[in-house]
Amino acid sequence: MFQRAVVTVLALGAWTFVSAAGAPKPGAAPKVVQSEETRACLKCHEKLATPVATQQWALSRHAQNGVGCYECHQADKTDQDAFDHNGYTISMLVTPKDCGQCHEQETREFEASHHAKAGEILGSLDNVLGEVAEGVPAANSGCKQCHGGTVKVLEGGRLDAATWPNTGIGRINPDGSKGSCAACHGRHTFSASIARQPENCGKCHLGPDHPQAEIYAESKHGITFRAKIGEMNLDARSWVLGKDYNAAPTCATCHMSATKDLPLTHDVGARISWTLRPEVSIKLENADARRADMQKVCANCHAREWVGNFYKQYDAAVGLYNDKFAAPARAVMKKLRDAGKLTPTPFDEKIEWTYYELWHHEGRRARMGAAMMGPDYTQWHGFYEVAKTFYTEFLPEAEALLPGVTAGAKAMDDHKWLQGLSKEEREKIQQYYQKRYGE
Protein backbone atom coordinates (compact mmCIF):
# COMPACT_ATOMS: atom_id res chain seq x y z
CA MET A 1 0.00 0.00 0.00
CA PHE A 2 1.08 3.56 -0.66
CA GLN A 3 2.42 5.29 2.44
CA ARG A 4 2.26 9.04 2.84
CA ALA A 5 5.77 10.45 2.49
CA VAL A 6 7.42 11.67 5.68
CA VAL A 7 8.33 15.31 5.13
CA THR A 8 12.10 15.68 5.35
CA VAL A 9 14.43 18.29 3.92
CA LEU A 10 17.28 16.56 2.11
CA ALA A 11 20.29 18.38 0.69
CA LEU A 12 22.03 16.65 -2.19
CA GLY A 13 24.89 18.49 -3.84
CA ALA A 14 24.44 16.89 -7.27
CA TRP A 15 20.88 18.17 -7.65
CA THR A 16 19.31 21.47 -8.50
CA PHE A 17 16.20 22.73 -6.77
CA VAL A 18 13.14 22.41 -9.00
CA SER A 19 10.77 25.34 -9.19
CA ALA A 20 7.00 24.98 -9.10
CA ALA A 21 6.90 25.47 -12.87
CA GLY A 22 8.94 22.31 -13.35
CA ALA A 23 12.17 23.87 -14.66
CA PRO A 24 15.53 24.01 -12.84
CA LYS A 25 16.02 27.24 -10.93
CA PRO A 26 19.70 28.27 -11.04
CA GLY A 27 21.27 29.41 -7.83
CA ALA A 28 18.59 28.09 -5.46
CA ALA A 29 19.45 25.83 -2.52
CA PRO A 30 19.64 22.19 -3.65
CA LYS A 31 16.78 20.93 -1.49
CA VAL A 32 14.12 18.34 -2.13
CA VAL A 33 11.47 16.93 0.19
CA GLN A 34 11.40 13.13 0.55
CA SER A 35 10.64 10.29 2.98
CA GLU A 36 13.19 8.61 5.21
CA GLU A 37 12.93 5.40 3.16
CA THR A 38 13.61 7.22 -0.10
CA ARG A 39 16.57 8.98 1.49
CA ALA A 40 18.01 5.56 2.22
CA CYS A 41 17.59 4.56 -1.43
CA LEU A 42 19.27 7.72 -2.62
CA LYS A 43 22.37 7.26 -0.49
CA CYS A 44 23.36 4.44 -2.84
CA HIS A 45 21.59 5.23 -6.07
CA GLU A 46 22.57 8.87 -6.24
CA LYS A 47 26.27 8.08 -6.74
CA LEU A 48 26.83 4.35 -7.21
CA ALA A 49 23.78 2.69 -8.76
CA THR A 50 21.73 4.42 -11.49
CA PRO A 51 22.91 8.00 -10.79
CA VAL A 52 21.31 9.36 -13.97
CA ALA A 53 17.97 7.85 -13.02
CA THR A 54 18.08 9.70 -9.70
CA GLN A 55 18.98 12.93 -11.49
CA GLN A 56 16.01 12.53 -13.81
CA TRP A 57 13.73 11.77 -10.88
CA ALA A 58 15.01 14.84 -9.00
CA LEU A 59 13.70 17.06 -11.82
CA SER A 60 10.29 15.37 -11.89
CA ARG A 61 7.00 16.49 -10.39
CA HIS A 62 7.10 13.34 -8.28
CA ALA A 63 10.20 14.63 -6.51
CA GLN A 64 8.58 18.01 -6.02
CA ASN A 65 5.62 16.37 -4.31
CA GLY A 66 7.41 14.01 -1.97
CA VAL A 67 7.00 10.89 -4.09
CA GLY A 68 10.30 9.06 -4.28
CA CYS A 69 11.89 5.69 -4.93
CA TYR A 70 10.29 3.89 -2.03
CA GLU A 71 6.80 5.33 -2.55
CA CYS A 72 6.69 3.76 -6.03
CA HIS A 73 8.77 0.60 -5.54
CA GLN A 74 7.63 -0.52 -2.09
CA ALA A 75 5.89 -3.90 -1.94
CA ASP A 76 4.15 -6.24 0.47
CA LYS A 77 6.01 -9.43 1.34
CA THR A 78 3.10 -11.41 -0.10
CA ASP A 79 3.50 -9.80 -3.54
CA GLN A 80 4.66 -12.30 -6.14
CA ASP A 81 7.53 -10.10 -7.31
CA ALA A 82 8.57 -8.74 -3.89
CA PHE A 83 12.15 -9.16 -2.69
CA ASP A 84 14.32 -7.86 0.12
CA HIS A 85 16.71 -5.06 -0.85
CA ASN A 86 18.96 -3.74 1.90
CA GLY A 87 16.30 -4.26 4.53
CA TYR A 88 13.38 -2.92 2.48
CA THR A 89 10.73 -5.00 0.69
CA ILE A 90 10.43 -3.69 -2.84
CA SER A 91 9.43 -4.67 -6.37
CA MET A 92 11.31 -3.92 -9.57
CA LEU A 93 8.07 -3.30 -11.43
CA VAL A 94 5.96 -0.19 -11.01
CA THR A 95 2.58 -1.07 -12.51
CA PRO A 96 -0.61 0.86 -13.31
CA LYS A 97 -2.04 -0.59 -10.10
CA ASP A 98 0.75 1.18 -8.20
CA CYS A 99 0.33 4.44 -10.13
CA GLY A 100 -3.43 4.24 -9.65
CA GLN A 101 -3.11 4.73 -5.91
CA CYS A 102 -2.52 8.40 -6.69
CA HIS A 103 -3.63 8.68 -10.33
CA GLU A 104 -6.97 6.91 -10.00
CA GLN A 105 -8.85 8.52 -12.88
CA GLU A 106 -5.97 8.24 -15.33
CA THR A 107 -5.55 4.57 -14.49
CA ARG A 108 -9.26 3.87 -14.85
CA GLU A 109 -9.32 5.53 -18.28
CA PHE A 110 -6.21 3.67 -19.38
CA GLU A 111 -7.68 0.33 -18.29
CA ALA A 112 -10.67 1.01 -20.56
CA SER A 113 -8.45 1.75 -23.55
CA HIS A 114 -7.28 -0.46 -26.38
CA HIS A 115 -3.72 0.22 -25.22
CA ALA A 116 -4.34 -1.84 -22.09
CA LYS A 117 -5.43 -4.76 -24.28
CA ALA A 118 -2.35 -4.66 -26.53
CA GLY A 119 -0.90 -7.75 -24.88
CA GLU A 120 -3.74 -9.76 -26.41
CA ILE A 121 -1.55 -10.02 -29.51
CA LEU A 122 -0.27 -13.17 -27.83
CA GLY A 123 -3.14 -15.14 -29.37
CA SER A 124 -3.16 -13.49 -32.80
CA LEU A 125 -1.78 -14.19 -36.26
CA ASP A 126 0.90 -11.59 -35.51
CA ASN A 127 2.11 -13.73 -32.65
CA VAL A 128 2.13 -16.86 -34.82
CA LEU A 129 4.51 -15.02 -37.13
CA GLY A 130 6.59 -13.64 -34.25
CA GLU A 131 6.99 -16.70 -32.05
CA VAL A 132 6.59 -19.53 -34.57
CA ALA A 133 7.62 -18.43 -38.07
CA GLU A 134 10.29 -15.99 -36.85
CA GLY A 135 11.20 -17.28 -33.38
CA VAL A 136 10.59 -16.49 -29.71
CA PRO A 137 13.67 -14.25 -29.15
CA ALA A 138 12.54 -12.10 -32.09
CA ALA A 139 9.08 -11.74 -30.55
CA ASN A 140 10.52 -10.98 -27.10
CA SER A 141 12.74 -8.19 -28.40
CA GLY A 142 10.27 -7.03 -31.03
CA CYS A 143 6.52 -7.58 -30.76
CA LYS A 144 6.35 -7.67 -26.98
CA GLN A 145 8.37 -4.49 -26.46
CA CYS A 146 5.46 -2.54 -27.93
CA HIS A 147 2.48 -4.77 -27.24
CA GLY A 148 3.70 -6.05 -23.91
CA GLY A 149 4.05 -9.62 -22.71
CA THR A 150 3.46 -11.57 -19.54
CA VAL A 151 6.19 -10.76 -17.00
CA LYS A 152 7.24 -13.97 -15.26
CA VAL A 153 8.64 -13.96 -11.74
CA LEU A 154 11.43 -16.30 -10.66
CA GLU A 155 12.27 -17.49 -7.17
CA GLY A 156 13.01 -14.66 -4.77
CA GLY A 157 10.95 -12.08 -6.67
CA ARG A 158 13.44 -11.65 -9.50
CA LEU A 159 12.11 -11.21 -13.03
CA ASP A 160 12.67 -13.70 -15.84
CA ALA A 161 15.13 -12.26 -18.37
CA ALA A 162 13.02 -13.64 -21.22
CA THR A 163 10.16 -11.37 -20.16
CA TRP A 164 11.92 -8.36 -18.63
CA PRO A 165 12.89 -5.58 -19.45
CA ASN A 166 9.52 -4.81 -21.01
CA THR A 167 7.56 -1.55 -21.06
CA GLY A 168 4.99 -2.67 -23.61
CA ILE A 169 1.79 -0.67 -23.41
CA GLY A 170 -0.27 -3.82 -22.72
CA ARG A 171 2.25 -5.59 -20.50
CA ILE A 172 0.65 -8.21 -18.23
CA ASN A 173 2.00 -7.64 -14.74
CA PRO A 174 2.36 -10.08 -11.82
CA ASP A 175 -0.22 -8.10 -9.81
CA GLY A 176 -2.83 -8.68 -12.52
CA SER A 177 -2.78 -5.17 -13.94
CA LYS A 178 -2.16 -4.46 -17.60
CA GLY A 179 0.16 -1.91 -19.11
CA SER A 180 3.08 0.30 -18.24
CA CYS A 181 2.69 4.02 -17.62
CA ALA A 182 6.41 4.34 -18.38
CA ALA A 183 5.68 3.36 -21.99
CA CYS A 184 4.49 6.92 -22.57
CA HIS A 185 5.80 8.93 -19.61
CA GLY A 186 9.29 7.49 -19.30
CA ARG A 187 11.37 6.41 -16.32
CA HIS A 188 12.23 8.26 -14.10
CA THR A 189 11.21 11.64 -15.45
CA PHE A 190 7.48 10.74 -15.48
CA SER A 191 7.20 13.48 -18.06
CA ALA A 192 4.00 14.84 -19.57
CA SER A 193 6.05 16.67 -22.22
CA ILE A 194 7.49 13.38 -23.50
CA ALA A 195 4.01 11.88 -23.77
CA ARG A 196 2.78 14.92 -25.71
CA GLN A 197 5.33 14.58 -28.53
CA PRO A 198 4.70 12.45 -31.64
CA GLU A 199 8.07 10.68 -31.41
CA ASN A 200 6.84 9.08 -28.21
CA CYS A 201 3.94 7.43 -30.03
CA GLY A 202 6.30 6.60 -32.90
CA LYS A 203 8.14 4.06 -30.77
CA CYS A 204 5.35 1.64 -31.67
CA HIS A 205 3.14 3.34 -34.24
CA LEU A 206 5.45 3.15 -37.26
CA GLY A 207 6.55 0.68 -39.91
CA PRO A 208 4.86 -1.31 -42.65
CA ASP A 209 1.63 -2.19 -40.88
CA HIS A 210 0.85 0.92 -38.79
CA PRO A 211 2.96 3.87 -39.98
CA GLN A 212 1.15 6.60 -38.04
CA ALA A 213 4.45 8.30 -37.14
CA GLU A 214 5.49 8.54 -40.78
CA ILE A 215 2.00 9.59 -41.87
CA TYR A 216 1.92 12.32 -39.23
CA ALA A 217 5.38 13.52 -40.28
CA GLU A 218 4.25 13.99 -43.90
CA SER A 219 0.94 15.63 -42.95
CA LYS A 220 0.54 19.38 -42.54
CA HIS A 221 0.01 18.72 -38.83
CA GLY A 222 3.44 17.11 -38.51
CA ILE A 223 5.19 19.63 -40.73
CA THR A 224 3.79 22.52 -38.69
CA PHE A 225 4.64 20.88 -35.37
CA ARG A 226 8.27 20.39 -36.34
CA ALA A 227 8.55 24.01 -37.57
CA LYS A 228 6.79 25.43 -34.51
CA ILE A 229 7.97 23.07 -31.75
CA GLY A 230 9.39 26.00 -29.77
CA GLU A 231 5.88 27.43 -29.49
CA MET A 232 4.21 24.24 -28.24
CA ASN A 233 4.62 24.94 -24.48
CA LEU A 234 5.21 21.21 -23.97
CA ASP A 235 6.34 21.52 -20.35
CA ALA A 236 3.25 23.40 -19.20
CA ARG A 237 1.27 21.97 -16.28
CA SER A 238 -1.97 22.77 -18.08
CA TRP A 239 -1.94 21.88 -21.79
CA VAL A 240 -5.28 22.91 -23.24
CA LEU A 241 -5.52 23.53 -26.98
CA GLY A 242 -6.28 27.16 -27.69
CA LYS A 243 -5.39 28.20 -24.13
CA ASP A 244 -1.82 26.99 -23.51
CA TYR A 245 -0.73 26.45 -27.12
CA ASN A 246 -2.06 26.86 -30.65
CA ALA A 247 0.90 26.22 -32.97
CA ALA A 248 0.06 22.68 -34.11
CA PRO A 249 -1.63 19.45 -33.02
CA THR A 250 0.24 16.33 -31.98
CA CYS A 251 -1.04 12.77 -31.61
CA ALA A 252 -1.91 13.57 -28.00
CA THR A 253 -3.78 16.72 -29.01
CA CYS A 254 -6.25 14.85 -31.18
CA HIS A 255 -6.56 11.59 -29.28
CA MET A 256 -6.12 12.45 -25.60
CA SER A 257 -5.49 16.04 -24.57
CA ALA A 258 -7.91 18.65 -23.31
CA THR A 259 -9.61 21.31 -25.42
CA LYS A 260 -11.98 24.08 -24.41
CA ASP A 261 -14.90 21.65 -24.44
CA LEU A 262 -13.24 18.23 -23.93
CA PRO A 263 -11.38 16.93 -20.87
CA LEU A 264 -8.07 15.11 -20.95
CA THR A 265 -8.48 11.34 -21.31
CA HIS A 266 -6.08 8.41 -21.04
CA ASP A 267 -8.40 6.29 -23.20
CA VAL A 268 -6.53 6.84 -26.43
CA GLY A 269 -9.34 5.41 -28.57
CA ALA A 270 -12.17 7.43 -27.07
CA ARG A 271 -12.37 9.73 -30.13
CA ILE A 272 -11.90 7.07 -32.84
CA SER A 273 -14.96 5.99 -34.83
CA TRP A 274 -13.47 3.39 -37.21
CA THR A 275 -11.15 0.56 -36.30
CA LEU A 276 -8.80 0.17 -39.26
CA ARG A 277 -6.85 -2.81 -37.93
CA PRO A 278 -8.93 -5.83 -39.09
CA GLU A 279 -9.29 -7.33 -42.55
CA VAL A 280 -12.46 -5.32 -43.13
CA SER A 281 -12.81 -1.98 -41.32
CA ILE A 282 -15.46 -1.82 -38.59
CA LYS A 283 -17.37 1.07 -37.05
CA LEU A 284 -16.82 1.00 -33.30
CA GLU A 285 -19.54 0.99 -30.67
CA ASN A 286 -20.88 4.51 -30.10
CA ALA A 287 -19.07 5.56 -33.27
CA ASP A 288 -21.19 8.71 -33.74
CA ALA A 289 -20.43 9.98 -30.23
CA ARG A 290 -16.75 9.17 -30.63
CA ARG A 291 -16.65 11.01 -33.95
CA ALA A 292 -18.48 14.00 -32.50
CA ASP A 293 -15.75 14.36 -29.86
CA MET A 294 -12.97 14.14 -32.45
CA GLN A 295 -14.75 16.72 -34.59
CA LYS A 296 -14.82 19.04 -31.58
CA VAL A 297 -11.03 18.83 -31.56
CA CYS A 298 -10.87 19.51 -35.31
CA ALA A 299 -13.22 22.50 -34.92
CA ASN A 300 -10.62 24.36 -32.88
CA CYS A 301 -8.68 24.94 -36.09
CA HIS A 302 -10.98 24.03 -39.00
CA ALA A 303 -14.35 25.31 -40.16
CA ARG A 304 -17.37 23.03 -39.76
CA GLU A 305 -17.70 22.46 -43.52
CA TRP A 306 -14.02 21.56 -43.81
CA VAL A 307 -14.35 19.00 -41.02
CA GLY A 308 -17.53 17.52 -42.48
CA ASN A 309 -16.05 17.20 -45.95
CA PHE A 310 -12.85 15.65 -44.61
CA TYR A 311 -14.86 12.93 -42.92
CA LYS A 312 -16.80 12.30 -46.13
CA GLN A 313 -13.52 11.78 -47.99
CA TYR A 314 -12.20 9.57 -45.19
CA ASP A 315 -15.35 7.43 -45.08
CA ALA A 316 -15.28 7.10 -48.87
CA ALA A 317 -11.69 5.84 -48.79
CA VAL A 318 -12.47 3.30 -46.07
CA GLY A 319 -15.59 2.21 -47.95
CA LEU A 320 -13.60 1.80 -51.15
CA TYR A 321 -11.05 -0.41 -49.40
CA ASN A 322 -13.75 -2.49 -47.70
CA ASP A 323 -16.00 -3.01 -50.72
CA LYS A 324 -13.54 -3.22 -53.62
CA PHE A 325 -10.70 -5.19 -52.07
CA ALA A 326 -11.12 -6.38 -48.47
CA ALA A 327 -14.54 -8.04 -48.49
CA PRO A 328 -14.01 -9.80 -51.87
CA ALA A 329 -10.56 -11.05 -50.80
CA ARG A 330 -11.91 -12.35 -47.52
CA ALA A 331 -14.72 -14.14 -49.37
CA VAL A 332 -12.18 -15.79 -51.69
CA MET A 333 -10.13 -16.99 -48.72
CA LYS A 334 -13.24 -18.48 -47.12
CA LYS A 335 -14.08 -20.36 -50.34
CA LEU A 336 -10.55 -21.75 -50.47
CA ARG A 337 -10.76 -22.94 -46.87
CA ASP A 338 -14.23 -24.42 -47.35
CA ALA A 339 -12.99 -26.29 -50.42
CA GLY A 340 -10.08 -27.78 -48.48
CA LYS A 341 -7.47 -25.91 -50.52
CA LEU A 342 -5.83 -24.46 -47.41
CA THR A 343 -4.50 -26.41 -44.45
CA PRO A 344 -5.50 -25.45 -40.88
CA THR A 345 -1.93 -24.24 -40.23
CA PRO A 346 -1.54 -20.50 -40.87
CA PHE A 347 1.20 -19.20 -43.17
CA ASP A 348 2.19 -22.55 -44.67
CA GLU A 349 0.87 -21.50 -48.10
CA LYS A 350 2.02 -18.52 -50.13
CA ILE A 351 -1.46 -17.06 -50.57
CA GLU A 352 -1.80 -16.74 -46.80
CA TRP A 353 1.25 -14.46 -46.74
CA THR A 354 -0.09 -12.53 -49.73
CA TYR A 355 -3.50 -12.06 -48.15
CA TYR A 356 -1.99 -11.07 -44.79
CA GLU A 357 0.14 -8.33 -46.34
CA LEU A 358 -2.82 -7.19 -48.45
CA TRP A 359 -4.92 -6.25 -45.41
CA HIS A 360 -2.46 -6.12 -42.53
CA HIS A 361 0.21 -4.01 -44.24
CA GLU A 362 -1.00 -2.36 -47.45
CA GLY A 363 -4.65 -2.05 -46.51
CA ARG A 364 -3.86 -0.50 -43.15
CA ARG A 365 -1.48 2.00 -44.73
CA ALA A 366 -4.15 3.11 -47.20
CA ARG A 367 -6.80 3.53 -44.53
CA MET A 368 -4.54 5.17 -41.96
CA GLY A 369 -3.13 7.53 -44.56
CA ALA A 370 -6.66 8.71 -45.32
CA ALA A 371 -7.46 9.04 -41.61
CA MET A 372 -4.43 11.23 -40.88
CA MET A 373 -4.16 13.26 -44.09
CA GLY A 374 -1.05 11.56 -45.41
CA PRO A 375 -1.55 11.55 -49.20
CA ASP A 376 1.51 9.49 -50.10
CA TYR A 377 0.59 6.79 -47.60
CA THR A 378 -2.99 6.81 -48.85
CA GLN A 379 -1.87 6.48 -52.47
CA TRP A 380 1.56 5.03 -53.27
CA HIS A 381 2.23 3.23 -49.99
CA GLY A 382 -1.45 2.37 -49.69
CA PHE A 383 -4.02 1.89 -52.45
CA TYR A 384 -1.42 1.39 -55.17
CA GLU A 385 0.12 -1.47 -53.19
CA VAL A 386 -3.33 -2.87 -52.38
CA ALA A 387 -4.35 -2.88 -56.03
CA LYS A 388 -1.02 -4.29 -57.24
CA THR A 389 -1.08 -7.15 -54.75
CA PHE A 390 -4.78 -7.85 -55.27
CA TYR A 391 -4.64 -8.02 -59.07
CA THR A 392 -1.17 -9.42 -59.77
CA GLU A 393 -0.67 -11.77 -56.80
CA PHE A 394 -3.77 -12.58 -54.79
CA LEU A 395 -6.25 -13.27 -57.62
CA PRO A 396 -3.80 -15.36 -59.71
CA GLU A 397 -2.70 -17.37 -56.66
CA ALA A 398 -6.32 -18.07 -55.73
CA GLU A 399 -7.18 -19.16 -59.28
CA ALA A 400 -4.21 -21.52 -59.32
CA LEU A 401 -5.54 -23.22 -56.19
CA LEU A 402 -9.20 -23.35 -57.26
CA PRO A 403 -10.11 -22.31 -60.82
CA GLY A 404 -13.16 -20.04 -60.92
CA VAL A 405 -12.94 -19.03 -57.25
CA THR A 406 -12.42 -15.35 -58.13
CA ALA A 407 -15.26 -15.09 -60.65
CA GLY A 408 -17.55 -13.33 -58.21
CA ALA A 409 -14.96 -10.73 -57.31
CA LYS A 410 -14.03 -10.06 -60.94
CA ALA A 411 -17.70 -9.63 -61.87
CA MET A 412 -18.07 -6.65 -59.54
CA ASP A 413 -18.40 -3.28 -61.25
CA ASP A 414 -15.20 -2.06 -59.56
CA HIS A 415 -13.19 -4.77 -61.30
CA LYS A 416 -14.77 -4.78 -64.76
CA TRP A 417 -11.85 -2.74 -66.07
CA LEU A 418 -9.91 -6.03 -66.06
CA GLN A 419 -11.98 -7.04 -69.10
CA GLY A 420 -10.34 -4.20 -71.00
CA LEU A 421 -10.79 -0.46 -71.39
CA SER A 422 -12.80 0.81 -74.33
CA LYS A 423 -11.05 2.15 -77.42
CA GLU A 424 -12.09 5.68 -76.49
CA GLU A 425 -10.69 5.32 -72.96
CA ARG A 426 -7.39 3.98 -74.26
CA GLU A 427 -7.03 6.78 -76.82
CA LYS A 428 -7.80 9.42 -74.20
CA ILE A 429 -5.05 8.10 -71.92
CA GLN A 430 -2.57 7.85 -74.81
CA GLN A 431 -3.29 11.39 -76.02
CA TYR A 432 -2.86 12.80 -72.52
CA TYR A 433 0.56 11.23 -72.03
CA GLN A 434 1.74 12.18 -75.50
CA LYS A 435 0.73 15.77 -74.88
CA ARG A 436 2.41 15.87 -71.49
CA TYR A 437 5.52 13.78 -72.02
CA GLY A 438 5.87 13.48 -75.79
CA GLU A 439 6.58 10.25 -77.63
Secondary structure by P-SEA (a helix, b strand, c coil): ccccccbbbbbbcccccccccccccccccbbbbbcaaaaaaacccccccaaaaaaaaaaccccccccccccccccccccccbbbcccbbbbcccccccccccaaaaaaaaaaccccccccccccaaaaaacccccaaaaaaccccccccbbbbcccccccccccccccccccccccbbbbccccccccccccccccccccccccccccccaaaaaaaacaaaaaaaaccccccccccccccccccccccccccccccccccccccccccccccccccccbbbbccaaaaaaaaaaaaaaccccaaaaaaaaaaaaaaaaaaacccaaaaaaaaaaaaaaccccccccccaaaaaaaaacccaaaaaaaaaacccccccccccaaaaaaaacccaaaaaaaacccccccccccccccccccccaaaaaaaaaaaaaaccc
